[in-house]
Amino acid sequence: MKVNRINNRQIISWALYDWANSAFAVTIMAGFFPVFFKQYWSAGDDVTQSSFHLGIANSSASLVIVILAPLLGAIADQGGSKKRFLLFFALLGIIMTGALYGIEKGAWPVAMGFYVLATIGFSGSIIFYDALMVDITPRQHLDFVSGLGYTCGYLGGGLLFALNVVMTLNPGWFGLADASEAVRWSFLMVAAWWGLFSIPLFLFVKEPRPAEVTLKPLATLRRAIRQLSGTFREVRRLRAVFLFLLSYWLYIDGVDTIIKMAVDYGMALGFDSNSLIIALLITQFVGFPAAIAFGILGERLGAKTGIYIAITVYLFVVVWASRMESEWEFYAMAITIGLVQGGIQSLSRSFYARIIPADKAGEFFGFYNMLGRFAAIFGPFLMGWVSLATGSPRLSILAIAGLFVLGLALLFFVDEQKGYRMAQTLEET
């Protein structure tokens, strides 16, 4: 296989998509949607009931991606169409995010439906965004480039989120009636931000053309299904890939659950929603330099070592959160999470990219994102269910500690060097 040459314009354009879509991840998924869903669209409902509905929404979106991800990745590899699929899912996410603006107070089922579709668009686009990474940089720079993407995400998402937070705290400065109107305008701003900063990827990132003549859609689908069956067998045969995917499935479940449910958890403890939003903003700006630092750490000490460190910190955070009593602790926890959140995400992506065949990146990243989304089905649902069943939000956050422990244990048995050699062998056959 021809080794990719470094093209800074392609790398920056690729990383800017993280800058673009992170506005949705931060402002919508982690920030305003949980608050607005509980206080505006679910006004008058019990807090544990609205938490359960939010968990169902996150889990439903993830279930769709679980079903579609591997097949979509296989189709994209067959037709050399990663960018086209990315565009489709990005547009779905952008349109549905903007549509949240018009949903009336108390209409939580409608808000839930639009949010599910927007999350499907966001998650679906990530499959093809991740797969494009192996096309723009040599393997030895994967840790840094992956970290650069997350760094752009933290900075870009954080900047827009900061503006949105100021709008909600001081709506009169912007000619808005109240905080509710400011939040609704933030949905439109996220949609515009996501669309605008996605443009460089579609203009400047070059996707390699398929070696064979592109098949008709139906023939492509049939061939992708056959190839997907073969990839299932390859994943089982590639021990490093198989074990890493199991490990990733477990620990990223905990990470994603904390991202999506942290604000909801803080509100269940009785903390002020504005304080929680500011804490989330702190996480973003701490995560900005930390993500690039983890990329450098990965190149120097190895991605696996960096993931070990991050999982250990998350275990500490979960135990701490279950005993938390005051808002200052939530701020301190936000800083701690910011130090490792981007690191565990970026190093997981680059570690995985290193042990898979580059010519089947779409398929293999389909499996990667399938497990990431499958984890995101279980985690929020588990947290919401435990909260509803026990009436204790503290037990709900503690319930996910076991996922980090099992993920850490499985990661120990992943042999990166052997996985890399086997991936090279498959590329040559």
C-alpha positions in Angstrom: 0.0 0.0 0.0 1.2 3.5 -0.8 2.2 5.4 2.3 0.2 8.6 2.8 2.2 11.8 2.6 1.6 14.6 5.0 -0.8 17.3 3.6 -1.4 20.0 6.1 -4.3 21.5 4.3 -6.1 18.1 4.3 -5.3 17.5 8.0 -6.5 20.9 9.1 -9.7 20.6 6.9 -10.4 17.2 8.4 -9.8 18.4 11.9 -12.2 21.3 11.4 -15.1 18.9 11.1 -14.5 18.1 14.8 -14.6 21.9 15.4 -17.9 21.9 13.5 -19.8 19.0 15.0 -18.5 19.4 18.6 -20.9 22.3 18.9 -23.7 19.8 18.8 -21.9 17.4 21.2 -21.3 20.2 23.8 -24.1 22.7 23.4 -26.9 20.2 22.6 -26.1 16.7 23.9 -24.1 17.6 27.0 -25.3 21.1 27.8 -28.6 22.7 26.9 -30.8 19.8 25.7 -30.8 18.0 29.1 -31.6 21.2 30.9 -34.2 22.4 28.5 -35.7 18.9 28.2 -36.2 18.8 32.0 -37.2 22.4 32.7 -39.1 23.4 29.5 -40.2 20.5 27.4 -40.9 18.3 30.5 -42.1 21.1 32.8 -44.1 19.7 35.7 -42.9 16.1 35.3 -41.0 14.2 38.0 -37.2 14.6 37.7 -36.6 10.9 37.6 -39.2 10.4 34.9 -37.6 13.0 32.7 -34.2 11.5 33.3 -35.6 8.2 32.1 -37.0 9.8 29.0 -33.6 11.4 28.3 -31.9 8.1 28.7 -34.4 6.4 26.3 -33.7 9.2 23.7 -30.0 8.7 23.8 -30.3 4.9 23.7 -32.7 4.9 20.8 -30.4 7.0 18.6 -27.5 4.8 19.5 -29.5 1.7 18.6 -30.1 2.9 15.1 -26.3 3.5 14.6 -25.5 0.1 16.1 -27.7 -1.5 13.4 -26.5 0.6 10.5 -22.8 1.4 11.2 -21.0 -1.7 10.0 -23.1 -2.0 6.8 -22.6 1.7 6.0 -18.9 1.5 6.5 -18.7 -1.5 4.1 -20.8 0.3 1.5 -18.6 3.4 1.7 -15.4 1.3 1.3 -16.9 -0.4 -1.8 -17.8 2.8 -3.6 -15.2 5.2 -2.2 -18.0 7.3 -0.9 -17.1 8.1 2.7 -17.5 11.9 2.0 -21.0 11.4 0.5 -22.3 9.4 3.4 -20.7 12.0 5.8 -22.6 14.7 4.0 -25.9 12.9 4.2 -25.6 12.3 8.0 -24.2 15.8 8.7 -27.2 17.4 6.9 -29.6 15.2 8.8 -28.0 16.4 12.1 -27.9 20.0 11.1 -31.5 20.2 9.9 -32.9 18.4 13.0 -30.8 20.5 15.3 -32.2 23.7 13.8 -35.7 22.4 14.0 -35.5 22.2 17.8 -35.9 25.9 17.8 -39.6 25.7 17.0 -40.8 23.1 19.5 -43.3 24.4 22.0 -43.1 24.2 25.8 -44.3 20.8 27.2 -43.9 19.0 23.9 -41.3 16.6 25.2 -42.2 13.7 22.7 -41.6 16.0 19.7 -38.3 17.3 21.2 -37.3 13.7 21.9 -37.9 12.7 18.3 -36.0 15.6 16.8 -33.2 15.0 19.2 -33.0 11.3 18.3 -32.8 12.1 14.5 -30.1 14.9 15.1 -28.1 12.5 17.2 -28.3 9.8 14.5 -27.0 12.4 12.0 -24.1 13.4 14.4 -23.1 9.8 15.2 -23.5 8.5 11.6 -21.2 11.3 10.3 -18.5 10.3 12.8 -18.2 6.8 11.2 -17.0 8.3 8.0 -15.0 11.1 9.5 -13.0 8.6 11.6 -12.5 6.4 8.5 -11.1 9.3 6.5 -8.2 9.7 9.0 -6.2 6.9 7.6 -6.4 8.5 4.2 -4.8 11.8 5.3 -1.8 10.9 7.4 0.9 8.2 7.8 0.4 5.7 10.7 3.2 7.1 12.7 1.3 10.4 13.1 -2.1 9.0 13.9 -1.9 9.8 17.6 -1.1 13.5 16.9 -3.6 13.9 14.1 -6.4 12.2 16.1 -5.5 14.5 19.1 -5.6 17.5 16.8 -9.1 16.7 15.8 -10.3 16.4 19.4 -8.4 19.6 20.3 -10.2 21.5 17.5 -13.4 20.0 18.8 -12.9 21.1 22.4 -11.9 24.6 21.3 -14.5 25.1 18.6 -17.3 23.6 20.6 -16.2 25.5 23.7 -16.1 28.9 22.0 -19.7 28.6 20.6 -20.9 27.1 23.9 -19.3 30.0 25.8 -21.2 32.5 23.6 -24.5 30.5 24.2 -23.9 30.5 27.9 -23.5 34.3 28.0 -26.7 34.6 25.9 -28.7 32.5 28.5 -27.2 34.3 31.5 -27.7 37.8 30.0 -30.4 37.5 27.3 -31.1 41.2 27.4 -27.6 42.0 26.0 -28.7 40.2 22.8 -32.2 41.6 22.6 -33.8 38.4 23.8 -36.8 38.1 26.1 -35.5 35.5 28.5 -33.1 32.5 28.9 -35.6 30.2 27.2 -35.5 32.2 24.0 -31.7 32.3 24.2 -31.5 28.5 24.5 -33.8 28.2 21.5 -31.6 30.5 19.5 -28.6 28.5 20.5 -30.1 25.5 18.6 -30.1 27.5 15.4 -26.6 28.8 16.0 -25.3 25.2 16.5 -26.9 24.2 13.2 -25.2 27.1 11.3 -21.8 26.5 13.0 -21.9 22.8 12.2 -22.7 23.5 8.5 -20.3 26.3 8.0 -17.2 24.6 9.4 -17.9 21.3 7.6 -17.3 22.9 4.3 -13.4 22.7 4.3 -13.6 18.9 4.7 -15.7 18.5 1.6 -13.6 20.9 -0.4 -10.1 19.9 0.5 -10.0 16.3 1.9 -9.3 13.9 -0.9 -10.8 10.5 -0.7 -8.8 7.8 -2.6 -10.8 6.5 -5.6 -11.7 2.8 -5.5 -9.3 0.5 -7.4 -12.2 -1.1 -9.2 -15.0 0.3 -11.3 -17.8 1.6 -9.1 -20.8 -0.8 -9.0 -24.5 0.1 -9.3 -26.2 0.8 -5.9 -27.9 -2.6 -5.6 -24.7 -4.5 -6.6 -22.7 -2.4 -4.2 -25.1 -3.2 -1.4 -25.0 -7.0 -2.1 -21.2 -6.9 -2.3 -21.0 -4.9 0.9 -23.1 -7.4 2.8 -20.8 -10.3 1.6 -17.8 -8.3 2.6 -19.3 -7.5 6.0 -19.7 -11.2 6.7 -16.0 -11.6 5.9 -15.1 -8.7 8.1 -16.9 -10.3 11.1 -14.7 -13.4 10.6 -11.6 -11.2 10.3 -12.4 -9.3 13.5 -12.7 -12.6 15.4 -9.4 -13.8 13.9 -7.5 -10.5 14.6 -7.1 -11.1 18.3 -5.8 -7.5 19.0 -8.7 -5.9 17.2 -11.2 -8.2 18.9 -10.0 -7.7 22.4 -9.6 -4.0 21.9 -13.1 -3.6 20.6 -14.5 -5.5 23.7 -12.4 -3.3 26.0 -13.4 -0.1 24.2 -17.0 -1.1 24.3 -16.9 -1.2 28.1 -14.9 1.8 29.0 -16.3 4.2 26.4 -19.7 3.3 27.7 -18.7 4.9 31.0 -17.2 7.9 29.2 -20.2 8.6 26.9 -22.6 8.2 29.8 -20.8 10.8 31.9 -20.7 13.2 28.9 -24.4 12.8 28.2 -25.8 12.5 31.7 -23.5 14.7 33.9 -25.7 17.8 33.8 -28.8 15.8 34.4 -27.1 14.1 37.4 -26.1 17.4 38.9 -29.6 18.7 38.5 -30.9 15.6 40.2 -28.6 16.4 43.2 -30.2 19.8 43.4 -27.3 21.9 41.9 -28.1 25.1 40.1 -28.4 24.5 36.3 -26.3 27.6 35.5 -23.5 26.4 37.7 -23.6 23.0 35.9 -23.4 24.7 32.5 -20.4 26.7 33.5 -18.7 23.6 34.8 -19.3 22.0 31.5 -17.7 25.0 29.8 -14.7 24.6 32.0 -14.4 21.0 30.8 -14.2 22.2 27.2 -11.4 24.6 27.8 -9.4 22.3 30.0 -9.9 19.6 27.3 -8.5 21.9 24.6 -4.8 21.7 25.6 -5.2 18.3 27.3 -6.3 16.5 24.1 -3.2 17.7 22.2 -1.0 16.8 25.2 -2.4 13.3 25.1 -1.6 13.1 21.4 2.0 13.9 22.2 1.9 11.4 25.1 0.7 8.7 22.8 3.6 9.3 20.4 6.1 9.2 23.2 4.8 6.6 25.7 2.3 4.7 23.5 -1.4 5.1 23.1 -2.2 2.2 25.3 -0.4 3.8 28.3 -2.3 7.0 27.8 -5.6 5.0 27.8 -4.6 3.3 31.0 -4.1 6.6 32.7 -7.4 8.0 31.5 -9.4 5.0 32.6 -7.9 5.2 36.1 -8.8 8.8 36.4 -12.4 8.1 35.3 -12.7 5.4 38.0 -11.7 8.0 40.6 -14.2 10.5 39.2 -17.1 8.0 39.3 -16.5 7.2 43.0 -16.1 10.9 43.8 -19.3 11.8 42.0 -21.3 9.3 44.0 -20.3 11.0 47.2 -20.4 14.6 46.0 -22.2 17.1 48.2 -21.4 20.7 46.9 -21.2 22.6 43.7 -17.5 23.3 44.1 -16.9 19.6 43.8 -18.8 19.5 40.5 -16.4 22.2 39.2 -13.4 20.3 40.4 -14.7 17.1 38.8 -15.3 19.0 35.6 -11.6 20.1 35.5 -10.5 16.5 36.2 -12.7 15.1 33.4 -11.4 17.8 31.0 -7.9 16.6 31.6 -8.6 13.0 30.3 -11.8 13.1 28.2 -10.3 14.2 24.9 -7.3 12.0 25.6 -9.1 8.7 26.0 -11.2 9.5 22.9 -8.3 10.5 20.6 -5.9 7.8 21.7 -8.6 5.1 21.4 -9.2 6.2 17.8 -5.6 6.3 16.8 -4.7 3.0 18.6 -7.5 1.3 16.7 -6.5 2.9 13.4 -3.0 1.4 13.9 -4.2 -2.2 14.2 -6.7 -2.4 11.4 -6.2 -2.7 7.6 -6.2 0.8 6.1 -7.9 -0.3 2.9 -10.9 -1.5 5.0 -11.0 1.5 7.3 -14.7 2.3 6.7 -15.8 -1.2 7.6 -13.6 -1.5 10.6 -14.5 1.9 11.9 -18.1 0.9 11.3 -17.6 -1.8 13.9 -15.7 0.6 16.1 -18.6 3.2 16.1 -21.1 0.4 16.3 -19.7 -0.7 19.7 -19.3 2.9 20.8 -22.9 3.5 20.1 -24.0 0.1 21.5 -22.2 1.1 24.7 -24.2 4.4 24.6 -27.4 2.5 24.5 -26.7 0.6 27.7 -25.0 3.3 29.8 -27.6 6.1 29.7 -30.4 3.5 30.0 -28.7 1.9 33.0 -28.1 5.2 34.7 -31.7 6.3 34.1 -33.2 3.0 35.2 -31.1 2.7 38.4 -32.2 6.3 39.3 -35.8 5.5 38.6 -35.8 2.1 40.4 -33.9 3.2 43.5 -34.7 6.9 43.7 -31.0 7.5 44.2 -29.0 9.4 41.5 -25.9 8.5 43.5 -26.3 4.8 42.9 -27.0 5.5 39.2 -23.6 7.1 38.7 -21.8 4.5 40.8 -23.3 1.7 38.6 -21.0 2.5 35.7 -17.8 2.0 37.6 -17.7 -1.7 36.7 -17.5 -0.8 33.0 -14.2 1.0 33.5 -12.8 -1.9 35.6 -13.7 -4.5 33.0 -12.5 -2.3 30.1 -9.1 -1.8 31.8 -8.7 -5.5 32.5 -9.3 -6.4 28.8 -7.0 -3.7 27.5 -4.1 -5.4 29.3 -4.3 -8.4 26.9 -4.2 -6.3 23.7 -0.9 -6.8 21.9 -0.5 -3.6 19.7 2.6 -4.8 17.8 1.1 -8.1 16.9 -2.1 -6.4 15.8 -0.1 -3.9 13.6 1.8 -6.8 11.9 -1.4 -8.7 11.2 -3.1 -5.6 9.8 -0.2 -5.1 7.4 -0.4 -8.7 6.3 -4.1 -8.3 5.5 -3.4 -5.2 3.5 -0.9 -7.0 1.4 -3.2 -9.9 0.5 
